[in-house]
């Protein structure tokens, strides 16, 4: 299942991949701040959107 973590302030993609990463691991990668806009990142996600991925399934 793909995961994408985005800065709420500027929309910078902090993480995108098929492996699920915990928020604290992503925070550590960027020292707690968005590398694009400098906003402090929250350990607890403020908003979560679940969007289904369409797959081409052949019968």
C-alpha positions, 0 to 999 in steps of 0.5 A: 500500500503506497504512502505519501507524507506531505507538509501541510504548509507548503505541500512538499512531499516528505515521503513517498513509497510503498513501505509504510513509515512511522511519523517519528522516522520521517521527522528524524529524517528532516530534524523536525522541520520541513526542508522546503518552508521550515515549518515545524513538523508535528509528530501526530498527523493533523490530517489523514486522507485515504485515497483508493488507488485504481488498478488495472485488473484483467479478468 
